[in-house]
Amino acid sequence: MSAFPTFPRGLTAPILTPFEDEGPVSHGRYVEHARRLLDGGCVALVPFGTTGEALSVGIDERTAALEALVDGGVDPSLLMPGTGLTNVPDTVHLTRHAVGAGCAATLVLPPFYLKDPSDQGLVDHLEAVIAGVDDDRLRIVLYHIPQVAGVGWPVDVARRLHEAHPDTVVGIKDSSGDWDNTAAFFGIDGLAVWPGSEGWLLDGLTAGGPGCISATANVNASAIAHVVTLHLADHHDEADVALGVARGWRAGLGEPLVPAMKRLLAQRLDDPPWANVRPPFEVAPA
């Protein structure tokens, strides 16, 4: 299993999106948080994933925030923004913008409103995106989170897309929480597979994967990154213990996770606007 060619093996954070009290994305806080995560042990960032409230943020807001990160000194080769929407034109727009900004890859959901699409329909959708972007620099990581999106990327579809476009469809983030499903993705030769939680971090690394993409990296990056360090140094017993601690810490955060983490950051940083979320989330109580 080959790892994704740009990122080192390790912890990737789906970065939270901060909002001003008046509602817009807070670019200053966004850049500061990105730098804090990269300095704190993360090897890469995913702007505008589920944790980033992507589907509550407008297309123009997303492109402007990505530009703010790059203009603020965040290396775009360490960025994998979410760009998948329910239609091809908007997905092409966001994906083309990310490629033009120099991002390493884009994280692409399946078209998720119409339920039970055929395998061929999913293939047609992504191939239309690839054709629409029409750029040899394009690298796509599929985003599989069916319990939230209502639609996922089946293993056979991921295999077809990777085999048809091996230099473009290069990976998948599996947030299903089902290790048997994740293991099946690992069976696709040459596809980089990120479990969508630190809970499966060591399993993924042992299987040859690049690491994990963990929401709680936003507030617990150093502890999770330490698990990777221990594993790569062959201190496996210590890594198991450290992962158990990280799992327990996550369990104490509460639900919904995004408002809870934002409230924690607001308290840690003594910066109340960090608690702001967009509907349908509600601000977590202090």
C-alpha positions in Angstrom: 0.0 0.0 0.0 1.5 3.3 -1.1 0.9 6.4 1.0 -0.4 9.6 -0.6 2.7 11.1 -2.3 2.6 14.6 -0.8 1.9 14.3 2.9 4.2 12.6 5.5 2.5 9.8 7.4 0.7 11.2 10.4 -2.2 13.1 11.7 -4.4 15.2 9.4 -6.9 17.7 10.9 -10.2 18.6 9.3 -9.9 22.2 10.4 -12.8 23.9 12.2 -14.2 27.0 10.6 -14.3 30.1 12.9 -17.0 32.7 12.4 -17.2 36.3 13.5 -20.1 37.4 15.7 -21.7 39.0 12.7 -21.6 35.7 10.8 -18.8 35.7 8.2 -15.8 33.4 8.3 -13.1 34.8 10.5 -10.0 34.7 8.2 -7.6 35.8 10.9 -8.7 33.1 13.3 -8.7 30.6 10.5 -5.1 31.2 9.6 -4.0 31.2 13.2 -5.7 27.9 13.9 -4.2 26.3 10.8 -0.7 27.4 11.9 -1.4 26.2 15.4 -2.4 22.7 14.2 0.6 22.4 11.9 2.9 23.5 14.6 1.2 21.2 17.1 1.8 17.9 15.2 -0.5 17.8 12.3 1.1 16.9 8.9 -1.8 18.3 6.8 -5.2 20.0 7.0 -8.6 19.5 5.4 -10.5 22.8 5.1 -14.3 22.5 4.7 -14.9 18.9 5.7 -17.8 17.9 8.0 -16.0 19.3 11.0 -15.5 22.5 9.1 -19.3 22.9 8.7 -18.7 22.9 4.9 -22.3 22.6 3.9 -23.2 25.6 6.0 -20.6 27.8 4.2 -21.2 29.4 0.8 -19.1 28.6 -2.3 -17.7 32.1 -2.5 -16.9 32.0 1.3 -15.1 28.8 0.8 -12.9 30.0 -2.0 -12.1 33.3 -0.1 -11.2 31.4 3.1 -8.9 29.0 1.2 -7.2 32.0 -0.4 -6.8 33.5 3.1 -5.0 30.4 4.3 -2.6 30.5 1.4 -2.1 34.2 1.6 -1.5 33.8 5.3 1.5 31.6 4.7 -0.1 28.1 5.0 1.6 25.8 2.5 -1.1 24.7 0.0 0.8 21.4 -0.6 -0.4 20.6 3.0 -4.1 21.3 2.2 -6.8 18.9 1.0 -10.0 21.0 0.9 -13.5 19.5 0.7 -15.1 20.3 -2.6 -17.8 17.8 -3.2 -21.4 19.0 -3.6 -24.5 17.5 -5.0 -24.0 18.9 -8.6 -21.1 18.7 -11.0 -20.7 22.4 -11.9 -20.3 23.6 -8.3 -18.0 20.7 -7.5 -15.9 21.5 -10.6 -15.8 25.2 -9.5 -14.5 24.5 -6.0 -12.1 21.7 -7.2 -10.6 23.8 -10.0 -10.1 26.6 -7.5 -8.3 24.3 -5.1 -6.1 23.0 -7.8 -5.3 26.5 -9.0 -4.3 27.4 -5.4 -1.7 24.6 -5.4 -3.6 22.3 -3.0 -2.3 18.8 -2.8 -5.7 17.2 -3.4 -9.4 17.7 -2.9 -11.7 15.6 -0.7 -14.9 14.8 -2.7 -18.2 13.5 -1.4 -20.5 11.5 -3.6 -23.6 13.3 -4.9 -25.5 13.0 -1.6 -29.1 14.2 -2.0 -30.7 11.6 -4.3 -30.5 8.3 -2.4 -29.4 4.9 -3.7 -27.6 6.0 -6.8 -26.3 3.2 -9.0 -22.6 2.4 -9.1 -22.5 3.7 -12.7 -24.2 6.9 -11.7 -21.5 7.6 -9.1 -18.8 6.8 -11.6 -20.4 9.1 -14.1 -20.6 11.9 -11.6 -16.9 11.8 -10.6 -15.7 11.4 -14.2 -17.7 14.5 -15.1 -15.9 16.3 -12.3 -12.5 15.1 -13.6 -13.4 16.1 -17.1 -14.7 19.5 -16.0 -11.6 20.4 -14.0 -9.4 19.1 -16.9 -6.1 19.6 -15.1 -3.3 17.1 -14.8 -2.5 18.4 -11.3 -5.9 17.2 -10.0 -5.7 14.7 -7.2 -9.0 13.4 -5.6 -9.4 11.7 -2.3 -12.9 10.2 -2.1 -14.9 11.0 1.1 -17.0 8.1 2.4 -19.3 9.1 5.3 -22.6 7.4 4.4 -24.1 7.6 7.9 -24.1 11.4 7.5 -24.3 12.0 3.8 -26.8 9.2 3.1 -24.7 8.1 0.1 -21.2 6.7 0.2 -18.5 5.5 -2.2 -18.9 1.7 -2.4 -15.7 -0.3 -2.5 -16.3 -1.5 -6.0 -16.9 2.1 -7.2 -13.7 3.3 -5.5 -11.8 0.5 -7.2 -13.2 1.3 -10.6 -12.4 5.0 -10.3 -8.9 4.4 -9.0 -8.1 1.8 -11.7 -9.5 4.1 -14.5 -7.8 7.2 -13.1 -4.8 6.0 -11.0 -3.0 9.3 -11.0 -6.1 11.3 -10.2 -8.3 9.3 -7.8 -5.5 8.6 -5.3 -7.2 8.0 -2.0 -10.2 7.7 0.2 -11.2 8.9 3.7 -13.4 6.3 5.3 -15.5 7.9 8.1 -17.9 5.0 8.2 -16.5 3.7 11.5 -16.7 0.2 10.1 -13.2 -1.3 10.1 -14.2 -4.2 7.8 -15.2 -1.6 5.2 -12.0 0.3 5.7 -10.0 -2.9 5.4 -11.7 -3.5 2.1 -10.6 -0.1 0.8 -7.0 -1.1 1.9 -7.4 -4.0 -0.5 -7.4 -1.6 -3.5 -3.8 -1.6 -4.7 -2.2 1.8 -4.7 -5.1 3.7 -3.0 -4.2 5.7 0.0 -6.7 5.1 2.8 -7.3 7.4 5.8 -9.6 6.2 8.6 -11.8 9.1 9.7 -11.0 8.8 13.4 -8.0 8.3 15.6 -9.8 5.3 16.9 -8.5 3.3 13.9 -5.2 5.2 13.6 -2.9 2.3 14.6 -4.9 -0.2 12.5 -4.5 2.1 9.5 -0.8 2.6 10.0 -0.3 -1.1 10.5 -2.1 -1.7 7.2 0.3 0.7 5.5 -1.8 3.8 5.4 -0.8 7.4 5.7 -2.4 8.0 9.1 -5.8 9.3 10.0 -8.0 12.4 9.5 -9.4 13.1 13.0 -11.8 15.8 14.0 -10.4 16.0 17.5 -7.0 16.9 16.2 -8.5 20.4 16.4 -8.2 20.3 20.2 -5.9 17.3 20.9 -3.4 17.3 18.1 -0.2 16.7 20.1 -1.5 13.7 21.9 -2.8 12.0 18.7 0.4 12.9 16.8 2.4 11.3 19.7 0.7 8.0 19.0 2.0 8.2 15.4 5.5 9.0 16.6 5.5 6.0 19.0 4.2 3.6 16.3 6.8 4.7 13.7 9.5 4.2 16.3 8.3 0.6 16.8 7.2 1.4 20.4 3.9 -0.4 19.8 2.9 -1.1 23.4 3.4 2.5 24.3 1.5 3.6 21.2 -1.5 1.4 22.2 -1.5 3.0 25.7 -1.3 6.5 24.2 -4.1 5.8 21.8 -6.3 4.5 24.6 -5.8 7.9 26.4 -6.7 9.8 23.2 -9.8 7.7 22.7 -10.9 8.4 26.3 -10.2 12.1 25.9 -12.4 12.2 22.8 -15.3 10.5 24.7 -15.3 13.3 27.2 -15.8 16.1 24.7 -19.6 15.6 24.4 -21.9 15.9 21.5 -22.5 17.5 19.0 -18.7 17.4 18.6 -18.2 20.5 16.5 -19.9 23.0 18.9 -18.2 21.2 21.8 -14.8 21.6 20.3 -15.5 25.3 19.4 -16.6 26.0 22.9 -13.4 24.4 24.3 -11.2 26.5 21.9 -13.1 29.7 23.0 -12.3 28.9 26.6 -8.7 27.9 26.0 -7.9 30.9 23.9 -10.1 33.3 25.9 -11.7 34.2 22.6 -15.5 34.0 22.8 -16.3 34.2 19.0 -14.6 30.8 18.6 -17.8 29.3 20.0 -19.8 30.6 17.1 -21.4 28.0 14.8 -23.9 28.1 11.9 -27.3 26.6 11.9 -28.4 23.9 12.2 -25.8 23.7 15.0 -26.4 25.6 18.2 -23.7 27.2 20.3 -22.6 24.9 23.0 -23.3 26.1 26.5 -20.4 27.6 28.5 
